[in-house]
Amino acid sequence: MACKSTGEKVFTVVNITLLVLLCVCFLLPMFIVLMQSFLSQDEISRRGTFILIPEVFDAAAYRMILSKGSSIFNAYGVTIMRVAAGTATQLFFTCTMAYALSKNDLPGRRLVIALINVAIVFPVPLVPLFLLVKGVGLYDNFWSMILPFAINSVYIFIMKAFYQQLPPGLEEAAMIDGCNQFQLFRRIVLPLSLPSIATVGMMYAVWHWNEWFYSSLFIVDNAKLPLQNIMRGIILNASGSDLALPLANMPPAETVKCAVIIVSVVPILCIYPFVQKYFAKGFLVGSVKE
């Protein structure tokens, strides 16, 4: 094994140092929010609001948020259903449309690609989108958070680039063995495209988990609101009134805010380790041409 030169050693040290500092910059705000979620009113009165390490870890905010009758549980259920249904719907339309557009002999292919490019440059205005949702009867409906956003134009091109990299011999062999286009797509193409599907699916899931703006426009019934809208209401109001709980003996407002942030962020963070191995391969599809 060849010894590293002095320049390579210096680069390694500088690279590791910068990555560690970058990691600290990402983790420190989350750590501060986590610590502040355990503060008590007594400690805030004595030491102020910015405390890096509490003297006593008080979980009163978490007990209040996760107590029986809290709207957080209902909002969690809505969010989980939205992530599952929304991700599945978007993956279905994205994968099927991208696969069709990857075929050079598809009639009207260039026109469809041109329309997708127009949609990327000129997004749908808010007022026509609202009128469309209301006109088709989706207003104040769970599916109003999913169907209007069934396809992301950028992810279509990512999947299309991956499908175009598949060896043509695979499809030819499958067709000779008697597969039709649907069997070819389900049995051959989809198993080979799992890295891209995992990457794009994760991006769709994160968007559905974090999205609150369109939910606030299309949903009127508070029982149908996802978690992020409840969290936003608590942060803006600096209280726990959005939790539908009595305000007696409530923890400090800042503590409640931080606790709600942790409760809403931790579940989606736990998914990353399981799909991280697909990210590099999934995002590099289409970047190397033979």
HELIX and SHEET records of a PDB file:
HELIX    1   1 THR A    6  GLN A   36  1                                  31    
HELIX    2   2 GLN A   41  ARG A   47  1                                   7    
HELIX    3   3 ALA A   60  ILE A   65  1                                   6    
HELIX    4   4 SER A   71  LEU A  101  1                                  31    
HELIX    5   5 ARG A  109  VAL A  121  1                                  13    
HELIX    6   6 LEU A  126  GLY A  135  1                                  10    
HELIX    7   7 PHE A  142  MET A  145  5                                   4    
HELIX    8   8 LEU A  147  PHE A  149  5                                   3    
HELIX    9   9 SER A  153  GLN A  165  1                                  13    
HELIX   10  10 PRO A  168  ILE A  176  1                                   9    
HELIX   11  11 GLN A  181  LEU A  184  1                                   4    
HELIX   12  12 PHE A  185  VAL A  189  3                                   5    
HELIX   13  13 LEU A  190  LEU A  192  1                                   3    
HELIX   14  14 LEU A  194  ASN A  210  1                                  17    
HELIX   15  15 PHE A  213  PHE A  218  1                                   6    
HELIX   16  16 ASN A  222  LYS A  224  5                                   3    
HELIX   17  17 LEU A  227  ASN A  237  1                                  11    
HELIX   18  18 SER A  241  LEU A  243  5                                   3    
HELIX   19  19 ALA A  253  PHE A  283  1                                  31    
END                                                                             
